[in-house]
Amino acid sequence: MNCGAANGGLFGAFPDIASDSFDNCIAFPGFVDVHVHLREPGFSYKETIKTGTLAAAHGGYTAVCPMPNLDPVPDCMASLRAQLDIIERDACIRTVPYGAITVNEGGRELADMAAMAPYVAGFSDDGRGVQSDELMLRAMLEAKRLGRIIAAHCEDNSLLRGGYIHDGEYARSHGHRGICSESEWRQIERDLGLVRKTGCKYHVCHISTAESVELIRSAKREGVDVSCETAPHYLVFTDADILEDGRFKMNPPLRARRDREALLAGIADGTIDMIATDHAPHSKEEKSKGLEKSAFGIVGLETAFPVLYTTLVRGGVITLEKLVELMSVNPARRFGIDIEDDFTVFDLERIYRIDDHDFLSMGKSSPFVGMQVFGKCLLTVCAGKIVWQDGSVRSNAETGSAK
């Protein structure tokens, strides 16, 4: 479905809705986020599949792919089944999980990829880079055989040195330990070499550095089967924007201005295929310990579109059509997710300040809180069913209109 003015034709299946609630609004195909953390099973004090998918619907998403850093880790059919059962019971939108690459995401033994392949979006050890070259080679060969994507969290542990924010000016001037850019791009470089050998479908999670962009750009020119994502916070903020607050701590960290500029160039020229939120909720206590001791991760499902529309589209960096490609068309196509019967409606002229009290997610930690944005989600429809409806959307009964 193409973007277009929201009109009465979209709402024929919903006779109780007053279609004039959407005058001057725009309908988009449902957004697809291929990188979220829904925390269940195992960490339901942070988020649940129910609350996480409701938050996604609130943000205009109709499909999400949750990462496998759970308890139990979905590394075989038995542990994956525990997650699938909760998804079937509680998810309000399309929810296609990843299987782990290695047993318990431990990086020592391959997971039972063959058994899980029919039920997953791909394979990832997100949160941990696969350190062994030999094991990643074997994983890619198995993924190639199964026709599934390897979605890699690229991080060389030998280069981390206890860092927790970007190894840049802010870290040096404020006495923080930094995470160097090489810890990310060095493993991307390794993996791309393995992809050249194996021919597997390869996707790079949450890229944040200029070097990562150039490596992927060069590989694409060679015809390597690689895609990648970045996240809204890397496109909006740099390490110069960091405050001494856990809501500015994520992994990878906010990088330097040159990195942000490279990411924006990669968005513009098609090197970066999609934008994913890396929605990673934690408890208030876990995010209230400052930069050094807070947990890595922020929430993003409910803020992604308005933040990106305000900063990138209204800022003249990309077109609205390009943003929809990045948030919907491209991820759906790459990961084979059918969103044909899905759409979301936004009032692009609605101005408001982001307030964490409005979040449906259990996680509230976001660097975007307080930011003034354009674009309010009024309605989200998944598989022909309303999964989110803003309080401003009126019924025919309220307006006195006939059904």
C-alpha positions in Angstrom: 0.0 0.0 0.0 1.3 3.4 -0.9 1.3 6.4 1.4 -1.7 8.7 0.9 -4.3 10.9 2.4 -6.4 9.0 5.0 -9.9 9.0 3.6 -13.1 7.1 4.1 -12.1 4.3 1.7 -9.6 3.0 4.2 -12.2 2.6 7.0 -14.9 0.6 5.3 -14.2 -2.3 7.5 -14.6 -0.1 10.6 -18.1 1.4 10.4 -18.0 2.7 14.0 -15.1 5.0 13.3 -15.9 8.6 12.1 -13.7 8.9 9.1 -13.6 12.7 9.4 -11.4 12.0 12.5 -8.6 11.6 9.9 -9.1 14.7 7.8 -5.7 16.0 6.7 -4.0 12.9 8.0 -1.8 10.4 6.0 -1.9 6.6 6.0 1.3 4.6 5.7 1.9 0.9 5.4 2.5 -0.6 8.8 6.0 0.0 10.1 8.4 -3.0 10.6 11.1 -3.1 13.3 13.5 -5.9 12.9 15.4 -5.2 16.1 13.5 -5.1 19.4 13.8 -6.6 22.8 10.5 -7.7 24.3 12.2 -9.3 27.4 9.8 -12.3 27.7 10.3 -15.0 28.7 12.7 -14.4 31.5 12.7 -10.6 32.2 9.0 -9.6 32.4 9.8 -7.0 35.0 11.4 -5.0 32.2 8.8 -5.6 29.4 6.3 -8.3 28.2 5.3 -9.3 24.8 1.9 -7.8 25.5 3.2 -4.4 26.6 6.0 -4.3 24.0 3.7 -5.0 21.1 1.1 -2.5 22.4 3.9 0.1 22.5 4.8 -0.9 18.9 1.3 -0.4 17.7 1.2 3.0 19.5 4.2 3.9 17.4 2.6 2.8 14.1 4.4 -0.6 13.9 2.5 -3.7 12.8 5.5 -6.1 12.8 8.4 -6.6 15.1 11.3 -9.1 15.4 12.4 -9.7 19.0 15.9 -10.6 19.8 16.9 -13.8 21.6 18.7 -12.6 24.7 16.0 -14.2 26.9 15.7 -16.8 29.6 15.6 -19.4 28.2 17.5 -18.3 25.2 15.7 -19.6 22.1 18.5 -21.9 20.9 16.4 -25.0 20.2 12.8 -25.8 19.5 11.8 -26.4 23.1 13.0 -22.9 24.3 11.7 -21.2 21.2 8.3 -22.8 21.7 8.1 -21.2 25.2 8.4 -17.8 23.4 6.1 -18.7 20.5 3.4 -19.7 22.9 3.5 -16.3 24.7 3.5 -14.5 21.3 0.4 -16.5 20.2 -1.4 -15.6 23.4 -0.4 -12.0 24.0 1.0 -10.3 20.9 -1.3 -7.7 19.2 0.8 -7.3 16.1 2.9 -9.6 13.9 5.8 -10.8 16.1 8.5 -13.0 14.4 11.4 -13.8 16.7 15.0 -14.6 16.1 16.6 -17.8 17.0 20.0 -17.7 18.7 23.2 -18.4 16.6 24.9 -20.2 19.5 23.7 -22.3 22.5 22.7 -19.9 25.3 24.3 -17.1 23.2 27.5 -18.5 24.7 29.6 -18.3 21.5 30.9 -21.9 21.9 28.5 -24.2 20.1 26.0 -23.7 17.3 22.3 -23.6 18.3 19.8 -26.0 16.7 19.3 -23.7 13.7 17.7 -26.2 11.5 14.8 -27.0 13.9 14.1 -23.3 14.5 14.4 -22.1 10.9 10.8 -22.4 9.8 9.6 -20.2 12.8 12.2 -17.4 12.9 13.1 -14.2 11.1 16.7 -15.1 11.2 19.5 -15.9 13.6 21.3 -13.5 16.0 23.3 -13.5 19.2 22.3 -9.9 19.7 23.9 -8.3 22.8 27.0 -10.4 22.1 29.3 -10.6 19.1 30.3 -14.0 18.0 34.0 -13.9 18.8 35.1 -17.1 17.0 35.8 -16.8 13.3 35.4 -20.5 12.8 32.1 -20.6 14.6 30.7 -17.7 12.6 31.8 -19.4 9.4 29.9 -22.5 10.4 26.8 -20.5 11.4 26.8 -18.7 8.0 27.1 -22.0 6.1 24.2 -23.4 8.0 22.1 -20.2 7.5 22.9 -20.4 3.8 21.7 -24.0 3.7 18.5 -23.0 5.5 17.9 -19.9 3.5 17.9 -17.7 6.6 19.5 -14.4 7.5 22.4 -14.0 10.0 21.7 -10.7 11.9 24.9 -9.9 13.6 25.7 -7.8 16.6 29.2 -6.8 15.7 31.5 -6.2 18.7 35.0 -7.4 19.2 35.3 -8.0 23.0 39.1 -7.6 22.9 38.7 -3.9 22.1 36.1 -3.0 24.7 38.4 -2.3 27.6 35.6 -1.7 30.0 34.1 1.2 28.1 30.5 2.3 28.3 30.2 5.4 26.1 31.9 6.4 22.9 35.7 6.9 23.1 35.5 10.5 22.2 35.7 14.1 23.5 32.9 13.7 26.1 34.5 10.6 27.6 37.9 12.2 27.8 36.7 15.5 29.3 34.4 13.8 31.8 36.6 10.9 33.0 34.6 8.1 31.4 35.9 4.9 29.8 35.3 4.8 26.1 34.2 2.2 23.6 36.3 2.6 20.4 34.7 2.6 17.0 37.0 -0.2 15.9 35.3 -2.6 18.3 32.3 -2.4 15.9 33.8 -2.0 12.4 36.6 -4.6 12.9 34.0 -7.4 13.4 31.9 -6.2 10.4 35.1 -6.3 8.3 35.7 -9.9 9.5 32.1 -11.0 8.8 32.0 -9.5 5.4 35.0 -11.6 4.5 33.1 -14.7 5.7 30.0 -13.7 3.7 32.2 -13.5 0.6 33.2 -17.1 1.2 29.8 -18.4 2.1 27.3 -16.4 0.1 24.9 -16.3 3.1 22.3 -13.5 3.6 23.9 -11.2 6.2 22.4 -8.3 8.1 24.4 -5.9 10.4 22.5 -4.7 13.4 22.6 -1.1 14.7 25.6 0.4 12.9 27.0 3.5 14.4 30.4 4.4 12.9 31.6 6.0 9.7 33.9 3.0 9.0 31.0 0.6 9.2 29.1 2.6 6.6 32.1 2.6 4.2 32.7 -1.2 4.7 29.1 -2.0 3.9 29.0 0.5 1.0 32.0 -1.2 -0.6 30.7 -4.7 0.0 27.4 -3.8 -1.7 29.3 -2.5 -4.7 30.9 -5.9 -5.0 27.5 -7.6 -4.9 27.8 -9.0 -1.4 24.4 -10.0 0.0 24.5 -7.6 2.9 21.9 -5.3 4.5 22.1 -3.1 7.6 20.2 -1.0 10.0 20.9 2.0 12.1 18.7 3.5 14.9 17.0 6.9 15.4 19.3 8.0 18.2 22.4 7.6 16.0 20.8 9.8 13.4 19.8 12.6 15.8 22.4 12.7 18.6 26.2 12.6 18.9 28.4 12.2 22.0 28.3 16.0 22.3 24.7 15.6 23.4 25.3 13.2 26.2 24.1 14.1 29.7 25.1 12.4 32.9 22.0 10.2 32.8 21.3 6.5 32.0 18.9 7.5 29.2 22.0 8.4 27.1 23.6 4.9 27.6 23.1 2.3 24.9 25.3 -0.1 23.0 26.7 0.8 20.5 27.1 4.3 22.1 26.3 7.7 20.6 29.3 8.4 18.4 31.0 11.5 17.1 29.7 14.1 14.7 31.6 12.6 11.7 29.9 9.2 12.4 26.4 10.8 12.4 27.2 12.6 9.1 28.4 9.3 7.6 25.2 7.6 8.7 23.1 10.3 7.2 25.0 9.9 3.9 24.5 6.2 4.1 20.8 6.7 4.5 20.7 9.1 1.5 22.7 6.8 -0.9 21.0 3.5 0.1 23.9 2.0 1.9 21.7 1.8 5.0 18.6 -0.2 4.2 16.4 0.4 7.2 16.0 2.0 10.5 15.3 -0.2 13.6 14.8 1.1 17.1 16.8 -1.5 19.1 13.9 -0.9 21.7 15.6 -2.2 24.9 13.5 -1.5 28.0 14.9 -1.8 31.6 13.5 -1.0 35.0 13.7 2.5 36.4 16.2 1.3 39.0 18.5 -0.2 36.2 18.5 3.1 34.3 18.9 5.4 37.3 22.6 4.7 38.1 24.3 7.2 35.8 26.4 6.6 32.7 28.8 4.1 34.2 26.5 1.8 36.1 23.1 2.0 34.3 22.2 -0.9 32.0 22.7 -0.4 28.3 19.6 0.3 26.3 16.8 2.7 25.7 13.2 2.5 24.5 12.2 3.7 21.0 9.1 2.1 19.5 6.8 5.0 20.4 9.1 7.8 19.4 10.8 6.6 16.2 8.5 8.0 13.5 7.8 11.5 15.1 11.5 11.9 15.9 12.7 11.0 12.4 9.9 12.8 10.6 10.7 16.0 12.6 14.5 15.9 12.3 15.0 14.2 8.9 11.9 15.0 6.8 11.0 18.4 8.1 14.7 19.1 8.4 15.1 18.5 4.7 17.5 15.6 4.9 15.3 12.9 3.3 11.8 12.7 1.8 8.8 11.3 3.6 8.7 8.5 1.0 12.3 7.6 1.8 11.5 7.5 5.5 8.6 5.1 4.9 10.9 2.9 2.8 13.4 2.8 5.7 10.7 2.0 8.3 8.4 -0.3 6.4 9.0 -1.3 2.8 12.7 -2.3 3.1 12.6 -4.3 6.3 9.5 -6.1 5.2 11.0 -7.0 1.9 14.4 -8.1 3.3 13.0 -10.2 6.1 10.0 -11.6 4.2 7.3 -10.1 6.4 3.8 -9.7 4.9 2.2 -6.4 5.8 -0.2 -6.2 3.0 -3.3 -5.8 5.3 -1.6 -3.4 7.7 -1.6 0.4 7.8 -1.1 3.2 10.3 -2.5 6.8 10.2 -0.6 9.8 11.4 -1.6 13.5 11.9 1.7 15.1 10.7 0.7 18.5 11.9 0.1 17.5 15.5 2.8 19.1 17.6 3.6 17.8 21.1 6.5 17.1 23.5 7.5 13.5 24.1 6.5 12.5 27.6 7.4 9.1 29.0 4.2 9.1 31.0 2.5 8.5 27.6 4.5 5.4 26.8 2.7 2.1 26.8 6.0 0.3 27.2 7.1 -0.6 30.7 10.4 1.0 29.8 10.6 4.8 30.2 14.2 5.6 29.6 14.6 7.6 26.4 16.9 10.5 25.3 14.0 11.9 23.3 11.9 12.8 26.4 11.1 16.5 26.3 11.8 16.8 22.6 9.1 18.7 20.6 8.0 16.7 17.6 5.5 16.6 14.7 3.5 13.5 14.0 0.9 11.7 16.1 -0.2 8.2 15.5 -4.0 8.1 15.5 -4.7 4.5 14.3 -2.8 1.3 13.7 -4.4 -1.6 11.9 -2.7 -5.1 11.7 -4.2 -8.0 9.7 -7.4 -6.0 9.3 -7.8 -5.4 13.1 -7.5 -2.1 15.0 -4.6 -2.6 17.4 -4.1 1.0 18.4 -6.6 4.0 18.4 -5.8 7.4 19.8 -8.3 9.0 22.2 -9.0 11.8 19.7 -10.4 9.3 17.1 -14.2 9.7 17.3 -17.0 7.2 16.7 -20.0 7.7 14.4 -22.1 7.6 17.5 -20.2 10.6 18.9 -20.6 12.6 15.7 -24.2 11.6 15.1 -23.2 10.1 11.7 -25.0 7.1 10.2 -23.1 3.8 10.1 
